[in-house]
Amino acid sequence: MAKKFTQQEMEKLIAGIREAYEIKIRQLNYRLDGLTAENRSLRASIAEYKEREGRVGRAILDAEEKGEEIRAFYRASAETEWKNLRLFADKWKSLAAQMADVLPRESKKYGDLAGDLAALLGMEANRMGAEKGEKADTQDAVSPEKFDPQAVIGKYMESEEENGFNLDDVLNPKGDLDLAKLCKNLGLMDEDEGE
């Protein structure tokens, strides 16, 4: 048989259940407040990471654009220098031809140097080996599409003996070139020979 509860026992039981539920509800509310705060914190972190991601993406794009600008600048600079070198080679060749009348003994040497310079710049077939009695190597002739100026100049400088020749002065002349004065300065001609 089932036990019958008195009114007072029922009220006590209901009060105990109510208190247990209130405690549980407070615990859940406390946990909910914690989760809400954690959620806000995580949302703020996500927003910060998204902002960082956007800044990094913009920085990468800016760096790529700047890299392209730098490449274009150096490409244009190299083309300008290349044109200047070709103009210098033409000028040197012209001066070497003019020198044939002034210094006949030295004219062949300067003519050969002008030819070698033109060959280095890919303007003519390489004739450096041809003067030594070797057949001119057409593979060494520099084509404008595959020209590597550093390699060619390095190869040329290795084959040249030390003569006091300043390549910077040749590549970047200051003012008009006076071939006789240049030859005197290099010690290739005596002071009284040019007069």
C-alpha positions, 0 to 999 in steps of 0.5 A: 500500500502506498504511503499517504503524505500529509499536507505539511510533508507535501509542502516540504517536499515541494519546497525542496524540489523548488529549491533544487530547481532554483539552484540548478537554474542559477547554475545554468544561468551562471554557465550561460553568462560565462558562455555568453562572455566567452562567445563575445570574446571569441567573436572579437578574436575572429573579427581581429583575425579577419582584420589581420587577414585583410591587412596581410592580404593588402600588404601582399598585394601592395608588395606584389605591385611594388615588386612589379614597379621595381622590375619595370624600373630596372628593366627600363634602366637596363634597356637605357643602359643597353642603348647607351652602351651600344651608342658608346660602342658606335662612338668608339668605333667611329673614334677608332676609325678617325684615329687611323690617320692620327696613330696608324700604329695603334689604329689596329689595336683600337679597331680590334677593341672597338670590334670586341666591344661591339661583339660583347654588346651583340652588335657583331659576331664575336671576333675575339678568337678570330684575331688569334688565328682561331675560327670566329665562334658563331655560338659565342656571338651574342644574340639580343634575345639571350644576352647576359651582359654580366656573363659576357663582360666577366668573360671578356674581363677574364681574357683581358690582361691588366692594363689600367683600363677603367671600365666605369670611365668607358661606360660612363664618359664625362663629356666628349671623348678625346681618343688621343687624350684617352690613349695618353692617359692609359699610357698607350701613347706618348705625349709627343706622338699625338701632336 
